[in-house]
Amino acid sequence: MASPGPSCTAPLCNAWLPLNQIPPSGPSATDMAWFLCLCVFLAVALVLLAVQLKLRMSPQGPREPPHLPALPLIGSLLSLLSPHPPHVLFKGLQGKYGQTYSLMMGSHSVIIVNQHRHAKEVLMKKGKTFAGRPRSVTTDVLTRDGKDIAFGDYSATWRFHRKIVHGALCMFGDGSAPIEKIICAEAQSLCSILSETAAAGLALDLSPELTRAVTNVICSLCFNSSYCRGDPEFEAMLHYSQGILDTVAKDSLVDIFPWLQIFPNADLRLLKQCVTIRDTLLQKKYDEHKADYSDHVQRDLLDALLRAKRSAENNNTAEVSAESVGLSEDHLLMTVGDIFGAGVETTTTVLKWAITYLIHYPQVQRRIQEELDTKVGRGRSPQLSDRGSLPYLEATIREVLRIRPVAPLLIPHVALSDTSIGDFAVRKGTRVIINLWSLHHDEKEWKNPDLFDPGRFLNSEATGLIIPSSSYLPFGAGVRVCLGEALAKMELFLFLSWILQRYTLSIPPGHSLPSLEGKFGVVLQPAKYKVNAKLRPDWERNKCQAC
Ligand code: PLO
């Protein structure tokens, strides 16, 4: 900015002189110009001040989101009593409160986000600000007070563990040969079981079979081991995992009102029993790995974690110990427990939903089979390199992930400082729930959102894949995005393509179609039912050598 020359000072002062003191000679043209400038400047300043004041006071400025009625102690509990599961209830409440609103869970303020712009602001744009996690009674039991990745709060330790796991999973990354081999071996064994039951003319509950196939993949990655059918350790795992899913992180009453722990609580007791069994299993794996650990070979994720722990211990100084950087035995066990638990329950659940929808929509099943017949044929089994030429199967997987997201409310986030979502002010410590269900069923974003239509993910020529709306986040996004996304996509593709190349799935005669409702928990699980797997015509004659 040009600084005013010496001659400017006098007229400027003159502007402030009372009229009767203005020199009688009258104002010069420059005096008048300066006077006008000053008036304009003052007027602009006043207008700006008024706008700012108005913004602060008007409802257009940062303001609290609309909120549900709340009473002392119980919060908004009365408005949340509903026969519907929370994700459906929260979607419905948009009609009255708008897409982003708040409520009180006991003494905690919770914001519910039902639209993708705000969801992306929370997860991506302000990902670090919203990277916190709430503590709750049940997740503390599961994770030894948050010493894991999924439920653990944002910290240096958390980032460090995520980095190690990310590195270990990349070893088996997208398109990597070893992981493809492991998945195909499991697909093969799954198909043999389907053949046996088909040959015996029996119907089968696919759930334990799919779980074992998926468990063995993540078991190889985490512990370099696998389970045979009927293995008692695997049966124990099935049991404890279901117990955990039924009781953890459901915003159950004990999570909302922690003081309820003092009363006998069947759910909490079951959770503690299941966690004890899981911990015994994890400890056994840990001890075995520790006993034959070598710095020169990294067999799996547990070895990668042990290596990080050893190297921290070797560099141990007074201030920096393995414990202080979060490499205590508890942390290692909880991290590997998370990856194992997530690896099993999420992918199994999507596979079960996929099969449920394929049974409801036999025309979709037929179209995938036609695609497999023309692009892969029957002389060999599908492999990862076929992904690009099987768009309809890929579109079906995307549609399953849209219509039945594994975790419809993700895991709650916490604001780590005062911040905002859109125009709404958010105070530090506020919990934020992203309702993925609303995003994936938003009528403004999806045509007939309740209709299962894989075609929506295909381009107009049906030759390539598209994502038709930004309101689609099946794996979450941002700093806490799902670590197993690539692995899950490989498994879904290979398991489904192997099964559908060989079998047609249906409901046994006389049985009704499986429910599409799902049981709400940290994961939305489909109900149990029996399936007929019928070997496709001509399969025996043409079947490939590998089978
Ligand atoms: C599943 C039951 C296991 O026994 C323990 C476990 C660990 C990690 C959890 C997982 C359960 C459920 C799905 C979760 C996963 C971490 C991330 C994943 C919550 C409880 C999702 C969907 O966010």
Boltz pocket constraint, residues with backbone or C-beta under 6 A from the ligand:
constraints:
  - pocket:
      binder: B
      contacts: [[A, 150], [A, 240], [A, 241], [A, 242], [A, 244], [A, 245], [A, 248], [A, 278], [A, 337], [A, 338], [A, 339], [A, 340], [A, 341], [A, 342], [A, 345], [A, 346], [A, 406], [A, 407], [A, 410], [A, 411], [A, 522], [A, 523]]
      max_distance: 6.0
